[in-house]
Amino acid sequence: MNPDEPKKSVNQSVSEPVAESWTIPMWMIILFALLIYGGALFMAENAGGFAKDVYNPYRSPEDVAAANPQDPDAIRRAEGRKVFAGTCAACHQDSGLGQEGKAPPLVGSEWVLAEGGNRIAHVVLNGLSGPITVKGKEWNLAMVPWRDNFSDEQIAAVLTYVRSSWGNNAGPISPDLVKTARADKHPGAMSSEELLKMPVQ
Amino acid sequence: MNSGPMLFLGLFATMACSWTGFILAPQLQLGDLTQTNTVVVGDALSQTYPVAVPGVAHAGAEVFRANGCAACHTQMVRPSDLGSDLQRGWGKRRSLAEDYLFEQPVMLGSQRVGPDLANFGRLMDTNNNNEIYKRFFDPRSITPGSVMPPYRYLFETRKIGPFPSTNAFVPPEKYAPPAGYEIVPRPEARTLAAYLLSLHQDAYLYEAPPPESLWPKKTNAVPTNAAPAAAKPAPK
């Protein structure tokens, strides 16, 4: 500090800083515009449309869908396994072999392995009572109807599972078939005579 | 100051932009996350995910939080294109927002001074709490040269009563308690161990699906075990 300079009193007010007007240079505007444009392009390409189920390394909802298991029958079968384990296995057992005094076997059963699923769809929807022959053996037990407990999709799933598990090797059942079976309202439980009169498909 | 309103507008716009980006947009995108079902892998059943952790583990989360563990330990497996976490075997898949659905607060961490803990419960592969207590009591007995401080105050050295404690900690030899004494984990150590064992992010979800090798088999493939002869027509 120059010693000759007159000393300023502390109280002497210093004027407030003043903002002067200043024009943003054109190159800066263009640079930022380009940056924003490039960023927007990148987001449009890689942000998966901001869908909440798109995460890296996938870039779009289609990518995620393609990375998931796609065989609808296999997915239906897995869903069916869940329904079976929670409900059907109580009587038919996890092994599908059934149990004396509870339920006939599903493994190798001619009813389960029929060409179409029409008859077993009716059994699951409406229940079953009275004598029925399964694998050459007479069973006389009652099965409750599941019409109100499960959707067409779930019943189709469990039938598909039963028809393709434990060595069973019959085709999948579509929800449409179950829908048709549900539409013809049957009063009370099915009996084996009624079932035999029905078409298999 | 001759342009106060302008200054205010500038500050407001800056704050509003960051609020939109960091709070509003994620809230709109992920704010309604709920439990979902896991993708079916092999013969396993689909399950609800995530599920809330049991009470002991929940209490342990508070111990984890109180001791600042998250300052050095992250809980986030990075995606395959943003790091080598998956190649190192720190997880089977990347972390998702859903993994933290029930965590309050979410202790993601930001620095990896110590290893990632997102899948600690699976990587430990043990039910033996003693292995975990060793990590609290003397981290260097597990990793020589570790910079993790020993958390010995989570333990208590006390005289053995009429019977020795069933859950007494067996420390590395050089810390063996004097004869007639035993080292017992305090409740904090027990709950923290329960919390660490509860950590896992290994359920496959739609957003992070299983690799193709684990996909369910095609339905119509002929099973190998004792297939009954071709579908018999139902009796006419």
Interface residues (C-beta under 8 A of the other chain):
Chain A: E16 P17 V18 A19 F50 K52 D53 V54 Y55 N56 P57 V64 A67 N68 P69 D71 D73 A74 I75 R76 R77 A78 E79 R81 K82 A85 V107 G108 E110 W111 L113 A114 E115 R119 T133 T160 S164 S165 G167 N168 N169 A170 G171 P172 L196 V200
Chain B: M1 N2 S3 M6 L7 A25 Q29 L30 L33 V39 V40 D43 L45 S46 P79 S80 D81 L82 R94 L96 A97 Y206 E207 A208 P209 P210 W215 P216 K217 K218 T219 N220 V222 P223 N225 A226 A227 P228 A230 A231 K232 P233 A234 P235 K236
